[in-house]
Amino acid sequence: MTQHFSMRCMCLCLFVCLLLAACASSEQAASPTAVPPDQPTTVPTEVQAATSIPTTDEPRATSIPPKDVPEATSPTTDTDDATLSPEATPDAVPLERLLWLQEPRLEGDDVRVIQQQLDALGYAAGEIDGIYGPQTEAATRAFQVRNNLTVDGIVGPQTWEQLFNGAALAAGEVDVVPIVDVRTGWLLGGSSGDTWLDMDSTGPLLTGNEEYRLYGLTEQQGTAMGSNNPPLEPGPCEGLRTVDFTPVPGEASILALGGDWDALPRVPVEEGTDSDIYQQAIAELLQAQGITAPEVQITQVIRIDLDGDGTDEVLISATRFAASEDGSPPYSIETGDYALVMLRKIVDGDVANIFVVGESYTEAQEFAAPNVYRIGSILDANGDGQMEFIVESQYYEGAATELYRVDGEEIESVLITGCGV
């Protein structure tokens, strides 16, 4: 009996030991082990556009005389987020900032890569030195025109993507139609299809052997061959591009235009300046600008169907400067002085008098350097059947030429060039 009890005790003890060992093993297996820290992984991220966006706080020097013009805005289309493909070329680097012409010049490997790629595609980017200068900007603009991008001379995500995605169009013939102010020789800009190109975008696309049609106000004055002069050197008109004509145009020529369409589908008609209706229209416009008793002096009245809808519009210029006997721009102004251009147009069955450009003065100023405005050519400047009109402005130390387009009640300045101190 005792022997059996001892055996049972020994078996019970052995069972308890085995049970304790099993529990210890189970707890050890359930205890957390040291987990190695997460290993770094390479995750592709979207390239962020640089914050160095051109604004009017850091403007390029321009040759436009001082006048009220719309404030420049930062580029939109080309700076939108986009998936970039710098891997398309072995030398590409990520786009980490916008590249544009500024002072001081932008420098770096990203600029050098842009220059190399432009050069490889046949665009004359100049010396490959990693400096974003005027020649690189001109090549960028030419590339943008050729590849149907926003033409602004700025390398942003879309331009970068097109440069390196393997589908970029190499340099070649671009259908650009130049527009030149004949009296000054200034290249105003041009058009390519339905896109207006400014002077800086048009100049690099010209060969210097373009044929131009010469126009006065009411008829074509012949043709001439045009040069493609480099931008003017530093000075009051730095960067301005000019064109020389062979043969020299006559005095009646106002605007020179490339292309081969009928630029005068409808002929402007000059009318008298003493119409009571037009006098009243100008008076009301000046009164709305604060001149209570305006002295109306109309200088031009031109009737033309701008949009081809069968209804004529009327362009009117008016100028009054008491200190000027011959209508030239004076230094000073008197109370009630003004110079302006107005458009009369039928809108929804009613006559609308629309201010185009100008200035008026409710107080005398000893020195103001006002502008005088005059209507120049009226042409279909881009071949779409609608006619645009030129306004020439002049002040005592400068001048400008501006091309306007009408869309309903909206008047848009599409091209401008000029020179002044």
C-alpha positions as CSV (number, residue, x, y, z in Angstrom):
1,M,0.0,0.0,0.0
2,T,2.8,2.4,1.0
3,Q,4.8,1.4,-2.0
4,H,1.8,2.1,-4.3
5,F,1.2,5.5,-2.6
6,S,4.9,6.5,-3.1
7,M,4.7,5.5,-6.8
8,R,1.6,7.6,-7.2
9,C,3.2,10.6,-5.5
10,M,6.2,10.3,-7.8
11,C,4.0,10.1,-10.8
12,L,2.0,13.1,-9.6
13,C,5.2,15.2,-9.0
14,L,6.5,14.3,-12.5
15,F,3.2,15.3,-14.0
16,V,3.2,18.7,-12.2
17,C,6.8,19.3,-13.4
18,L,5.9,18.5,-17.0
19,L,2.9,20.8,-16.7
20,L,4.9,23.7,-15.4
21,A,7.5,23.3,-18.1
22,A,4.8,23.3,-20.7
23,C,3.3,26.6,-19.3
24,A,6.7,28.2,-19.2
25,S,7.4,27.3,-22.8
26,S,4.0,28.6,-23.9
27,E,4.5,32.0,-22.2
28,Q,7.9,32.3,-23.8
29,A,6.5,31.7,-27.2
30,A,3.7,34.2,-26.6
31,S,6.1,37.0,-25.5
32,P,6.9,39.7,-28.1
33,T,10.3,39.6,-29.7
34,A,12.4,42.6,-30.7
35,V,11.2,43.7,-34.1
36,P,13.9,45.3,-36.4
37,P,13.1,48.9,-37.3
38,D,11.4,49.6,-40.7
39,Q,13.9,49.5,-43.5
40,P,14.0,52.6,-45.7
41,T,12.3,52.2,-49.1
42,T,12.6,54.3,-52.2
43,V,9.2,55.7,-52.8
44,P,8.7,57.9,-56.0
45,T,7.4,61.3,-55.1
46,E,5.9,64.0,-57.3
47,V,8.3,66.7,-58.2
48,Q,7.2,69.9,-56.6
49,A,7.3,73.1,-58.6
50,A,9.7,75.7,-57.2
51,T,8.3,78.7,-55.5
52,S,10.4,81.0,-57.6
53,I,7.6,82.1,-59.9
54,P,8.1,85.2,-61.9
55,T,6.0,88.1,-60.6
56,T,5.9,91.8,-61.2
57,D,8.1,92.2,-58.1
58,E,11.0,90.9,-60.2
59,P,10.2,92.1,-63.7
60,R,12.3,91.8,-66.8
61,A,13.4,95.0,-68.2
62,T,11.0,96.0,-71.0
63,S,11.0,98.7,-73.6
64,I,7.3,99.7,-73.2
65,P,6.7,103.3,-72.3
66,P,5.2,104.0,-68.9
67,K,1.4,103.6,-69.2
68,D,-1.4,101.6,-67.5
69,V,-1.1,98.1,-68.7
70,P,-2.5,94.9,-67.1
71,E,-0.2,93.5,-64.4
72,A,1.7,90.5,-65.5
73,T,0.5,87.2,-64.0
74,S,2.4,84.1,-63.2
75,P,2.2,81.3,-65.8
76,T,-0.5,78.8,-65.3
77,T,-0.6,76.1,-68.0
78,D,3.0,75.1,-67.9
79,T,3.3,75.2,-64.1
80,D,0.4,72.8,-63.4
81,D,1.4,69.6,-61.7
82,A,2.4,66.9,-64.1
83,T,4.2,63.5,-64.1
84,L,7.7,64.2,-65.2
85,S,9.9,61.8,-67.1
86,P,13.5,62.8,-66.6
87,E,14.5,59.2,-67.1
88,A,13.9,59.6,-70.8
89,T,17.5,60.9,-71.2
90,P,20.5,59.5,-69.3
91,D,21.6,63.0,-68.4
92,A,18.3,64.3,-67.0
93,V,18.0,65.5,-63.5
94,P,14.7,66.0,-61.6
95,L,12.9,69.2,-62.2
96,E,12.9,70.9,-58.8
97,R,12.3,74.6,-59.8
98,L,10.9,76.7,-62.6
99,L,13.5,77.9,-65.1
100,W,13.0,81.3,-66.6
101,L,14.9,84.4,-67.6
102,Q,15.7,86.7,-64.6
103,E,18.3,88.7,-62.8
104,P,20.5,87.3,-61.5
105,R,20.6,84.5,-64.0
106,L,19.5,81.0,-62.9
107,E,22.4,78.6,-63.0
108,G,22.8,74.8,-62.4
109,D,22.8,71.3,-63.8
110,D,19.1,71.5,-64.6
111,V,19.8,74.5,-66.9
112,R,22.7,72.6,-68.5
113,V,20.5,69.6,-69.2
114,I,17.8,71.8,-70.7
115,Q,20.4,73.4,-73.0
116,Q,21.8,70.0,-74.0
117,Q,18.3,68.7,-74.8
118,L,17.3,71.8,-76.8
119,D,20.6,71.6,-78.7
120,A,20.1,67.9,-79.4
121,L,16.7,68.7,-80.9
122,G,18.0,71.4,-83.1
123,Y,17.0,74.5,-81.2
124,A,19.8,77.1,-80.9
125,A,20.2,77.4,-77.1
126,G,23.6,79.0,-77.4
127,E,26.6,78.0,-75.3
128,I,25.9,75.1,-73.0
129,D,27.1,76.7,-69.8
130,G,24.3,76.0,-67.3
131,I,23.1,79.6,-67.3
132,Y,19.6,80.4,-68.3
133,G,20.2,83.5,-70.5
134,P,18.3,85.1,-73.4
135,Q,19.4,82.6,-76.0
136,T,18.2,79.7,-73.9
137,E,14.9,81.5,-73.3
138,A,14.5,82.1,-77.1
139,A,15.2,78.4,-77.8
140,T,12.7,77.4,-75.1
141,R,10.0,79.6,-76.7
142,A,10.8,78.1,-80.2
143,F,10.4,74.7,-78.7
144,Q,7.1,75.6,-77.1
145,V,5.7,77.0,-80.3
146,R,6.8,73.9,-82.3
147,N,5.3,71.5,-79.6
148,N,2.0,73.4,-79.1
149,L,2.8,74.3,-75.5
150,T,2.1,77.6,-73.7
151,V,4.6,80.0,-75.1
152,D,6.1,81.9,-72.2
153,G,9.9,81.0,-72.2
154,I,9.5,79.2,-68.8
155,V,10.5,75.6,-68.3
156,G,7.9,74.1,-66.0
157,P,6.5,70.6,-65.7
158,Q,4.8,70.4,-69.1
159,T,7.7,71.8,-71.1
160,W,10.1,69.6,-69.1
161,E,7.9,66.5,-69.7
162,Q,7.7,67.2,-73.5
163,L,11.5,67.8,-73.7
164,F,12.4,64.4,-72.2
165,N,9.5,62.1,-73.0
166,G,10.8,60.9,-76.3
167,A,8.0,62.5,-78.3
168,A,9.3,66.0,-78.6
169,L,9.2,67.6,-82.0
170,A,12.7,68.6,-83.3
171,A,13.3,72.1,-84.6
172,G,11.8,72.6,-88.0
173,E,9.7,74.9,-90.1
174,V,7.1,76.6,-88.0
175,D,4.2,78.4,-89.6
176,V,4.7,81.8,-88.0
177,V,3.2,85.0,-89.4
178,P,5.2,88.1,-88.3
179,I,3.6,91.5,-87.8
180,V,5.8,94.6,-88.0
181,D,5.1,98.3,-87.3
182,V,6.5,99.8,-90.6
183,R,7.0,103.3,-89.4
184,T,9.3,102.3,-86.6
185,G,10.5,98.9,-87.9
186,W,9.5,97.3,-84.6
187,L,8.6,93.7,-84.6
188,L,5.2,93.6,-82.9
189,G,5.0,89.8,-82.7
190,G,3.1,87.3,-84.8
191,S,0.7,84.4,-84.9
192,S,0.9,80.7,-85.4
193,G,-2.5,79.2,-86.1
194,D,-4.8,80.6,-83.5
195,T,-2.0,81.4,-81.1
196,W,-0.6,85.0,-80.7
197,L,3.1,85.1,-80.3
198,D,4.8,88.1,-78.7
199,M,8.0,89.7,-80.0
200,D,10.4,87.5,-78.0
201,S,8.6,84.3,-79.2
202,T,8.4,85.4,-82.9
203,G,11.9,86.7,-83.4
204,P,13.8,83.5,-83.0
205,L,11.5,81.8,-85.5
206,L,12.2,84.2,-88.3
207,T,14.9,83.5,-90.9
208,G,15.4,87.0,-92.1
209,N,14.1,86.2,-95.6
210,E,10.3,86.6,-95.1
211,E,8.0,88.3,-97.6
212,Y,5.7,90.9,-96.1
213,R,2.6,92.5,-97.4
214,L,2.5,96.3,-96.6
215,Y,-0.8,97.9,-95.6
216,G,-2.1,101.4,-95.1
217,L,-5.4,102.0,-93.5
218,T,-7.6,101.1,-96.5
219,E,-5.5,99.2,-99.0
220,Q,-2.4,97.1,-99.6
221,Q,0.7,99.2,-100.5
222,G,2.8,96.4,-102.0
223,T,5.3,93.9,-100.7
224,A,8.8,93.9,-99.3
225,M,11.4,91.4,-97.9
226,G,12.2,91.7,-94.3
227,S,15.4,91.1,-92.3
228,N,15.6,89.5,-88.8
229,N,17.8,91.8,-86.7
230,P,19.1,90.7,-83.3
231,P,17.6,92.3,-80.2
232,L,18.9,95.8,-79.5
233,E,21.8,96.1,-77.1
234,P,21.5,97.6,-73.6
235,G,20.0,101.1,-73.6
236,P,16.5,102.6,-73.6
237,C,15.2,100.1,-76.1
238,E,17.2,97.0,-74.9
239,G,15.8,93.8,-76.2
240,L,13.6,95.4,-78.9
241,R,13.6,93.5,-82.2
242,T,13.5,95.4,-85.5
243,V,13.0,94.5,-89.1
244,D,14.5,96.3,-92.1
245,F,12.6,96.2,-95.4
246,T,13.8,96.0,-99.0
247,P,12.6,98.0,-100.8
248,V,11.9,100.7,-98.3
249,P,8.2,101.1,-97.8
250,G,6.4,104.3,-98.7
251,E,4.9,106.7,-96.2
252,A,1.4,105.4,-96.6
253,S,2.5,102.0,-95.2
254,I,1.5,101.4,-91.6
255,L,1.8,97.7,-90.9
256,A,3.7,94.8,-92.5
257,L,2.2,91.3,-92.3
258,G,3.3,87.9,-93.4
259,G,0.9,85.2,-94.6
260,D,-1.2,84.9,-97.7
261,W,-4.8,85.4,-96.7
262,D,-7.0,88.4,-97.5
263,A,-6.1,90.7,-94.6
264,L,-8.6,93.3,-95.7
265,P,-11.8,91.3,-96.1
266,R,-13.7,94.5,-95.3
267,V,-12.4,98.0,-96.0
268,P,-12.3,100.7,-93.3
269,V,-14.0,104.0,-94.1
270,E,-12.8,107.3,-92.6
271,E,-15.7,109.6,-91.6
272,G,-15.9,113.3,-90.6
273,T,-15.1,114.2,-87.0
274,D,-18.0,116.7,-86.5
275,S,-20.9,114.3,-85.9
276,D,-23.1,115.5,-83.0
277,I,-23.7,111.8,-82.1
278,Y,-20.0,111.1,-81.7
279,Q,-19.3,114.3,-80.0
280,Q,-22.0,113.5,-77.4
281,A,-20.7,109.9,-77.0
282,I,-17.2,111.2,-76.2
283,A,-18.5,113.9,-73.9
284,E,-20.5,111.3,-71.9
285,L,-17.5,109.0,-71.6
286,L,-15.3,111.9,-70.3
287,Q,-17.9,113.0,-67.9
288,A,-18.0,109.5,-66.5
289,Q,-14.3,109.8,-65.9
290,G,-14.7,113.0,-63.9
291,I,-14.3,115.8,-66.4
292,T,-17.6,117.7,-65.8
293,A,-17.5,120.0,-68.8
294,P,-15.3,118.3,-71.4
295,E,-14.0,120.1,-74.5
296,V,-14.5,117.5,-77.1
297,Q,-11.9,117.3,-79.9
298,I,-12.3,114.2,-82.1
299,T,-9.3,113.4,-84.2
300,Q,-10.4,110.2,-86.1
301,V,-13.7,108.4,-86.9
302,I,-13.3,105.1,-88.7
303,R,-16.2,102.8,-89.6
304,I,-15.5,99.0,-90.1
305,D,-17.3,95.7,-89.6
306,L,-14.7,94.1,-87.4
307,D,-16.3,90.7,-86.8
308,G,-18.0,90.2,-90.2
309,D,-21.5,90.0,-88.8
310,G,-22.9,92.6,-91.3
311,T,-23.1,95.4,-88.7
312,D,-20.4,98.1,-88.6
313,E,-18.5,99.2,-85.6
314,V,-17.0,102.7,-85.2
315,L,-13.6,103.5,-83.8
316,I,-13.1,107.1,-82.5
317,S,-10.0,108.8,-81.2
318,A,-10.1,112.1,-79.4
319,T,-7.4,114.3,-77.9
320,R,-7.3,117.6,-76.0
321,F,-4.1,119.0,-74.6
322,A,-4.2,122.7,-73.9
323,A,-0.5,123.0,-73.8
324,S,0.0,121.5,-77.3
325,E,-0.8,123.5,-80.4
326,D,-0.1,120.8,-82.9
327,G,-1.4,117.7,-81.1
328,S,2.0,116.4,-80.1
329,P,2.4,115.1,-76.6
330,P,3.2,117.8,-74.1
331,Y,5.2,117.7,-70.8
332,S,2.5,119.2,-68.6
333,I,-1.3,118.9,-68.5
334,E,-4.2,121.2,-67.8
335,T,-7.5,120.4,-66.1
336,G,-9.7,118.7,-68.6
337,D,-6.9,117.3,-70.8
338,Y,-7.4,113.8,-72.2
339,A,-6.5,111.4,-75.0
340,L,-8.4,108.2,-75.7
341,V,-9.8,105.7,-78.2
342,M,-13.4,104.5,-78.0
343,L,-15.4,101.8,-79.8
344,R,-19.1,102.2,-80.7
345,K,-20.7,98.8,-81.1
346,I,-24.2,97.3,-81.2
347,V,-24.6,94.9,-78.3
348,D,-27.9,93.0,-77.9
349,G,-29.7,95.6,-80.0
350,D,-28.3,98.6,-78.1
351,V,-25.4,101.0,-78.9
352,A,-22.5,100.5,-76.4
353,N,-19.7,103.1,-76.1
354,I,-16.7,101.0,-75.0
355,F,-13.5,102.6,-73.7
356,V,-10.4,101.1,-75.4
357,V,-7.4,102.9,-74.1
358,G,-6.5,106.4,-73.0
359,E,-6.2,108.8,-70.0
360,S,-8.0,111.8,-68.7
361,Y,-7.0,114.5,-66.2
362,T,-9.2,116.3,-63.7
363,E,-6.3,118.4,-62.2
364,A,-3.4,120.2,-63.8
365,Q,0.1,118.8,-63.4
366,E,3.4,120.5,-64.2
367,F,4.9,117.2,-65.4
368,A,2.8,114.2,-66.4
369,A,4.2,112.9,-69.8
370,P,0.8,112.0,-71.2
371,N,0.2,109.8,-74.2
372,V,-1.4,110.7,-77.5
373,Y,-3.3,107.9,-79.1
374,R,-4.0,107.3,-82.8
375,I,-5.8,104.5,-84.7
376,G,-3.5,102.8,-87.2
377,S,-4.2,99.8,-89.4
378,I,-7.3,97.6,-89.2
379,L,-6.5,94.1,-90.5
380,D,-7.3,90.5,-90.2
381,A,-3.9,89.9,-88.6
382,N,-4.1,86.1,-88.0
383,G,-6.3,84.9,-90.9
384,D,-9.4,83.9,-88.9
385,G,-11.8,86.4,-90.7
386,Q,-12.0,88.8,-87.7
387,M,-10.3,92.1,-88.0
388,E,-8.0,93.5,-85.3
389,F,-7.0,97.2,-85.0
390,I,-3.7,98.9,-84.2
391,V,-3.5,101.8,-81.7
392,E,-0.3,103.9,-81.8
393,S,0.6,105.8,-78.7
394,Q,3.3,108.4,-78.2
395,Y,4.6,110.5,-75.4
396,Y,7.5,113.0,-75.2
397,E,10.3,110.4,-74.8
398,G,8.8,107.2,-76.2
399,A,6.1,105.4,-78.2
400,A,4.3,102.1,-78.4
401,T,2.2,100.0,-80.9
402,E,-0.6,97.8,-79.6
403,L,-2.8,95.3,-81.4
404,Y,-6.4,94.9,-80.1
405,R,-9.0,92.3,-80.7
406,V,-12.8,92.6,-80.0
407,D,-14.9,89.8,-78.6
408,G,-18.4,91.0,-77.8
409,E,-18.1,93.8,-75.3
410,E,-14.6,92.7,-74.4
411,I,-11.5,94.3,-75.9
412,E,-8.3,92.4,-75.6
413,S,-4.7,93.7,-76.1
414,V,-3.1,90.7,-77.9
415,L,0.3,92.2,-78.9
416,I,2.3,95.2,-77.8
417,T,5.8,96.6,-78.3
418,G,7.4,99.9,-77.8
419,C,10.4,101.9,-76.6
420,G,10.8,104.7,-74.1
421,V,12.6,106.1,-71.2
